[in-house]
Amino acid sequence: MITLRALTEAEFDNFSRRSISEYAENMIESHEWDRSTALANATMMFNKTLPQGLRTPTHQFFSIRPVDMEYAVGNIWIRIDIHDRSAFILDIFVEPEYRGRGYASRAIPKIEHYARKLGAATIRLHVFGPNHAAQRLYNKLGFTVSHATMVKGL
């Protein structure tokens, strides 16, 4: 059993550093950005998306916590758009040593319930192509592909 708990400022600072770094690496691996600019680009996008940081309206950040542990095993970031009744999971992360134990598969239904309570009728997410484990999880949880962008190096 897990709980989702709102991030503290300190937890958000750690989350931000990890999220920016991981996004930059994913964009490099996806051939979207050059390594020399990736971290700066990711930082700029993160700050533009979250101009008020943890307190940016419509964005919520949670830690994923097993009820029998005192610490988080991961985080989840969601944006709720009440105008189009949708939610978007911008980031879900489970620490490597806790992956494969079902934490993400238990966190997503909880975040879906949270989004539904706030009026969302749909929930979306993005997954990078090489992340096959995440794709399997999302398919198992009922997500379907809405569109795909493919790339080929020349």
C-alpha positions as CSV (number, residue, x, y, z in Angstrom):
1,M,0.0,0.0,0.0
2,I,1.2,3.5,-0.8
3,T,0.2,7.1,-0.1
4,L,0.8,10.2,-2.1
5,R,1.9,13.2,-0.1
6,A,2.4,16.8,-1.3
7,L,6.1,17.7,-1.8
8,T,7.8,20.0,0.7
9,E,10.0,22.8,-0.6
10,A,13.1,20.7,0.1
11,E,11.6,17.7,-1.7
12,F,10.7,19.9,-4.6
13,D,14.3,21.2,-4.9
14,N,15.6,17.6,-5.1
15,F,12.8,16.7,-7.5
16,S,13.6,19.7,-9.7
17,R,17.3,18.9,-10.0
18,R,16.5,15.2,-10.9
19,S,13.7,16.0,-13.3
20,I,15.7,18.6,-15.2
21,S,18.7,16.4,-15.5
22,E,16.7,13.3,-16.6
23,Y,14.7,15.3,-19.1
24,A,17.9,16.7,-20.6
25,E,19.3,13.2,-21.0
26,N,16.1,11.9,-22.5
27,M,16.1,14.7,-25.1
28,I,19.7,13.9,-26.0
29,E,18.9,10.2,-26.3
30,S,15.9,11.1,-28.5
31,H,18.2,13.1,-30.8
32,E,16.2,16.3,-30.0
33,W,18.9,18.3,-28.3
34,D,22.7,18.4,-28.5
35,R,24.5,17.5,-25.3
36,S,26.2,21.0,-25.1
37,T,22.8,22.8,-24.8
38,A,20.5,20.1,-23.3
39,L,20.8,21.0,-19.6
40,A,20.3,24.7,-20.3
41,N,17.3,24.0,-22.5
42,A,15.8,21.7,-19.9
43,T,16.3,24.2,-17.1
44,M,14.7,27.0,-19.3
45,M,11.7,24.8,-20.1
46,F,11.2,23.7,-16.5
47,N,11.4,27.3,-15.2
48,K,9.0,28.5,-18.0
49,T,6.5,25.7,-17.2
50,L,6.8,26.4,-13.5
51,P,7.3,30.1,-13.0
52,Q,6.2,29.9,-9.4
53,G,8.0,26.6,-8.7
54,L,6.2,24.4,-6.3
55,R,3.3,26.8,-6.1
56,T,2.6,27.2,-9.8
57,P,-1.2,27.0,-10.3
58,T,-2.6,23.8,-11.8
59,H,0.5,21.8,-11.1
60,Q,0.7,19.4,-8.2
61,F,3.7,17.4,-7.0
62,F,3.6,14.3,-4.8
63,S,5.9,11.9,-3.2
64,I,5.2,8.2,-3.5
65,R,5.4,6.6,-0.1
66,P,4.9,3.1,1.0
67,V,2.9,3.1,4.2
68,D,5.4,1.0,6.0
69,M,8.4,3.3,5.1
70,E,9.3,6.8,6.4
71,Y,10.7,8.0,3.1
72,A,9.6,8.4,-0.4
73,V,10.4,5.9,-3.2
74,G,9.5,8.3,-6.0
75,N,7.6,11.3,-7.2
76,I,4.8,12.2,-9.5
77,W,4.0,15.6,-11.1
78,I,0.6,16.3,-12.6
79,R,-1.1,19.3,-14.2
80,I,-4.9,19.6,-14.1
81,D,-6.7,21.7,-16.8
82,I,-10.2,22.3,-15.6
83,H,-11.2,24.0,-18.9
84,D,-10.7,21.0,-21.0
85,R,-11.3,18.6,-18.1
86,S,-8.0,16.9,-18.6
87,A,-5.0,15.9,-16.5
88,F,-1.4,15.3,-17.7
89,I,1.2,13.4,-15.8
90,L,4.4,15.4,-16.6
91,D,6.7,13.2,-14.6
92,I,6.6,10.0,-12.7
93,F,9.8,8.7,-11.2
94,V,10.6,5.7,-9.0
95,E,14.1,5.4,-7.5
96,P,16.1,2.7,-9.4
97,E,16.4,0.4,-6.3
98,Y,12.6,0.4,-6.0
99,R,11.6,-0.2,-9.6
100,G,9.7,-3.3,-10.5
101,R,8.0,-3.5,-7.1
102,G,4.7,-2.0,-8.3
103,Y,5.0,1.5,-6.8
104,A,4.3,3.3,-10.1
105,S,1.4,0.9,-10.9
106,R,-0.2,1.7,-7.5
107,A,0.6,5.5,-7.7
108,I,-1.1,6.0,-11.1
109,P,-4.6,4.9,-10.1
110,K,-4.3,7.2,-7.0
111,I,-3.4,10.1,-9.2
112,E,-6.2,9.3,-11.6
113,H,-8.6,9.4,-8.6
114,Y,-7.2,12.7,-7.5
115,A,-7.6,14.1,-11.1
116,R,-11.1,12.8,-11.4
117,K,-12.1,14.5,-8.1
118,L,-10.8,17.8,-9.6
119,G,-13.0,17.3,-12.7
120,A,-10.7,15.7,-15.2
121,A,-12.3,13.3,-17.6
122,T,-9.1,12.2,-19.3
123,I,-5.5,11.7,-18.2
124,R,-2.5,11.8,-20.6
125,L,1.2,11.3,-20.3
126,H,4.3,11.3,-22.5
127,V,6.8,8.5,-22.7
128,F,10.1,8.5,-24.5
129,G,10.5,5.8,-27.1
130,P,13.3,3.8,-25.5
131,N,11.5,3.5,-22.2
132,H,9.9,0.1,-22.9
133,A,9.2,-0.7,-19.3
134,A,7.2,2.4,-18.8
135,Q,5.3,1.7,-22.1
136,R,4.4,-1.8,-20.9
137,L,3.2,-0.4,-17.5
138,Y,1.1,2.3,-19.1
139,N,-0.5,-0.2,-21.6
140,K,-1.3,-2.5,-18.6
141,L,-3.0,0.5,-16.9
142,G,-5.2,1.2,-19.9
143,F,-3.3,4.0,-21.6
144,T,-3.3,3.9,-25.4
145,V,-1.1,5.7,-27.9
146,S,-2.7,8.9,-29.2
147,H,0.1,9.8,-31.6
148,A,3.8,9.0,-32.1
149,T,6.7,11.0,-33.4
150,M,9.5,9.0,-35.0
151,V,13.0,10.0,-35.7
152,K,15.8,8.6,-37.9
153,G,19.4,9.8,-37.8
154,L,21.0,10.8,-41.1
